[in-house]
Protein backbone atom coordinates (compact mmCIF):
# COMPACT_ATOMS: atom_id res chain seq x y z
CA UNK A 1 0.00 0.00 0.00
CA UNK A 2 1.05 3.56 -0.71
CA UNK A 3 0.98 6.03 2.18
CA UNK A 4 -0.06 9.56 1.27
CA UNK A 5 -0.25 12.58 3.54
CA UNK A 6 -3.41 14.66 3.15
CA UNK A 7 -4.22 17.50 5.51
CA UNK A 8 -2.01 15.97 8.18
CA UNK A 9 -3.74 12.57 7.99
CA UNK A 10 -2.02 9.56 6.52
CA UNK A 11 -4.21 7.74 4.04
CA UNK A 12 -3.55 4.24 2.72
CA UNK A 13 -4.30 3.80 -0.96
CA UNK A 14 -4.01 0.32 -2.40
CA UNK A 15 -1.72 0.00 -5.36
CA UNK A 16 -3.46 -0.93 -8.60
CA UNK A 17 -2.88 -1.01 -12.33
CA UNK A 18 -4.66 2.33 -12.71
CA UNK A 19 -2.55 5.44 -13.45
CA UNK A 20 -4.14 7.15 -10.44
CA UNK A 21 -4.90 6.65 -6.75
CA UNK A 22 -8.41 7.05 -5.30
CA UNK A 23 -9.59 7.80 -1.79
CA UNK A 24 -13.31 7.37 -1.10
CA UNK A 25 -14.71 10.23 1.01
CA UNK A 26 -18.41 9.24 0.91
CA UNK A 27 -20.56 6.86 -1.14
CA UNK A 28 -20.79 9.49 -3.88
CA UNK A 29 -17.54 11.44 -3.47
CA UNK A 30 -13.88 10.50 -3.84
CA UNK A 31 -10.52 12.14 -4.40
CA UNK A 32 -8.31 11.11 -7.32
CA UNK A 33 -4.62 11.84 -7.78
CA UNK A 34 -2.46 11.52 -10.90
CA UNK A 35 1.24 11.98 -10.13
CA UNK A 36 3.52 14.15 -12.24
CA UNK A 37 5.42 10.98 -13.18
CA UNK A 38 2.45 9.18 -14.78
CA UNK A 39 3.21 8.04 -18.33
CA UNK A 40 1.19 9.97 -20.95
CA UNK A 41 0.25 6.74 -22.74
CA UNK A 42 -1.50 5.48 -19.58
CA UNK A 43 -4.08 8.29 -19.88
CA UNK A 44 -6.50 6.70 -22.31
CA UNK A 45 -9.92 7.53 -23.74
CA UNK A 46 -12.60 5.99 -21.52
CA UNK A 47 -16.22 6.17 -20.37
CA UNK A 48 -17.66 6.13 -16.85
CA UNK A 49 -20.82 4.30 -15.77
CA UNK A 50 -22.26 7.29 -13.88
CA UNK A 51 -22.60 11.04 -14.39
CA UNK A 52 -19.75 12.84 -12.65
CA UNK A 53 -18.95 16.34 -11.49
CA UNK A 54 -15.20 16.81 -11.28
CA UNK A 55 -13.55 19.72 -9.46
CA UNK A 56 -9.86 20.40 -10.05
CA UNK A 57 -8.11 20.86 -6.69
CA UNK A 58 -4.45 21.06 -7.78
CA UNK A 59 -2.40 20.71 -10.93
CA UNK A 60 -0.56 22.69 -13.59
CA UNK A 61 -0.50 22.09 -17.34
CA UNK A 62 -3.14 19.33 -17.44
CA UNK A 63 -5.84 19.25 -20.11
CA UNK A 64 -9.28 17.65 -20.34
CA UNK A 65 -10.82 16.49 -23.61
CA UNK A 66 -14.33 15.36 -24.55
CA UNK A 67 -14.78 13.14 -27.62
CA UNK A 68 -14.74 15.18 -30.87
CA UNK A 69 -13.67 18.35 -29.01
CA UNK A 70 -10.33 20.10 -28.68
CA UNK A 71 -8.51 19.64 -25.34
CA UNK A 72 -8.84 22.49 -22.84
CA UNK A 73 -6.39 23.34 -20.10
CA UNK A 74 -7.76 22.78 -16.61
CA UNK A 75 -6.75 24.62 -13.45
CA UNK A 76 -7.67 24.58 -9.75
CA UNK A 77 -11.29 25.62 -9.24
CA UNK A 78 -12.47 24.40 -12.66
CA UNK A 79 -15.57 22.20 -12.62
CA UNK A 80 -16.09 19.57 -15.34
CA UNK A 81 -19.40 17.79 -15.91
CA UNK A 82 -19.15 14.34 -17.50
CA UNK A 83 -22.24 12.41 -18.60
CA UNK A 84 -22.42 8.65 -18.12
CA UNK A 85 -20.96 6.74 -21.10
CA UNK A 86 -19.42 9.92 -22.61
CA UNK A 87 -15.90 9.36 -23.96
CA UNK A 88 -13.26 11.62 -22.45
CA UNK A 89 -9.63 11.72 -21.34
CA UNK A 90 -7.06 13.85 -19.58
CA UNK A 91 -3.71 14.87 -21.00
CA UNK A 92 -0.58 14.90 -18.86
CA UNK A 93 0.51 18.08 -17.18
CA UNK A 94 3.59 19.26 -15.33
CA UNK A 95 2.65 18.71 -11.67
CA UNK A 96 0.53 16.26 -9.71
CA UNK A 97 -3.20 16.53 -10.54
CA UNK A 98 -5.70 16.24 -7.69
CA UNK A 99 -9.43 15.99 -8.37
CA UNK A 100 -12.63 15.77 -6.33
CA UNK A 101 -15.16 13.56 -8.10
CA UNK A 102 -18.86 13.37 -7.22
CA UNK A 103 -20.93 10.63 -8.85
CA UNK A 104 -24.62 11.04 -9.58
CA UNK A 105 -26.49 7.97 -8.35
CA UNK A 106 -29.42 8.75 -10.67
CA UNK A 107 -27.49 8.19 -13.89
C-alpha positions in Angstrom: 0.0 0.0 0.0 1.0 3.6 -0.7 1.0 6.0 2.2 -0.1 9.6 1.3 -0.2 12.6 3.5 -3.4 14.7 3.1 -4.2 17.5 5.5 -2.0 16.0 8.2 -3.7 12.6 8.0 -2.0 9.6 6.5 -4.2 7.7 4.0 -3.6 4.2 2.7 -4.3 3.8 -1.0 -4.0 0.3 -2.4 -1.7 0.0 -5.4 -3.5 -0.9 -8.6 -2.9 -1.0 -12.3 -4.7 2.3 -12.7 -2.6 5.4 -13.4 -4.1 7.2 -10.4 -4.9 6.6 -6.8 -8.4 7.0 -5.3 -9.6 7.8 -1.8 -13.3 7.4 -1.1 -14.7 10.2 1.0 -18.4 9.2 0.9 -20.6 6.9 -1.1 -20.8 9.5 -3.9 -17.5 11.4 -3.5 -13.9 10.5 -3.8 -10.5 12.1 -4.4 -8.3 11.1 -7.3 -4.6 11.8 -7.8 -2.5 11.5 -10.9 1.2 12.0 -10.1 3.5 14.1 -12.2 5.4 11.0 -13.2 2.4 9.2 -14.8 3.2 8.0 -18.3 1.2 10.0 -20.9 0.2 6.7 -22.7 -1.5 5.5 -19.6 -4.1 8.3 -19.9 -6.5 6.7 -22.3 -9.9 7.5 -23.7 -12.6 6.0 -21.5 -16.2 6.2 -20.4 -17.7 6.1 -16.9 -20.8 4.3 -15.8 -22.3 7.3 -13.9 -22.6 11.0 -14.4 -19.7 12.8 -12.7 -18.9 16.3 -11.5 -15.2 16.8 -11.3 -13.5 19.7 -9.5 -9.9 20.4 -10.0 -8.1 20.9 -6.7 -4.5 21.1 -7.8 -2.4 20.7 -10.9 -0.6 22.7 -13.6 -0.5 22.1 -17.3 -3.1 19.3 -17.4 -5.8 19.2 -20.1 -9.3 17.6 -20.3 -10.8 16.5 -23.6 -14.3 15.4 -24.5 -14.8 13.1 -27.6 -14.7 15.2 -30.9 -13.7 18.3 -29.0 -10.3 20.1 -28.7 -8.5 19.6 -25.3 -8.8 22.5 -22.8 -6.4 23.3 -20.1 -7.8 22.8 -16.6 -6.8 24.6 -13.5 -7.7 24.6 -9.8 -11.3 25.6 -9.2 -12.5 24.4 -12.7 -15.6 22.2 -12.6 -16.1 19.6 -15.3 -19.4 17.8 -15.9 -19.2 14.3 -17.5 -22.2 12.4 -18.6 -22.4 8.6 -18.1 -21.0 6.7 -21.1 -19.4 9.9 -22.6 -15.9 9.4 -24.0 -13.3 11.6 -22.5 -9.6 11.7 -21.3 -7.1 13.8 -19.6 -3.7 14.9 -21.0 -0.6 14.9 -18.9 0.5 18.1 -17.2 3.6 19.3 -15.3 2.7 18.7 -11.7 0.5 16.3 -9.7 -3.2 16.5 -10.5 -5.7 16.2 -7.7 -9.4 16.0 -8.4 -12.6 15.8 -6.3 -15.2 13.6 -8.1 -18.9 13.4 -7.2 -20.9 10.6 -8.9 -24.6 11.0 -9.6 -26.5 8.0 -8.3 -29.4 8.8 -10.7 -27.5 8.2 -13.9 
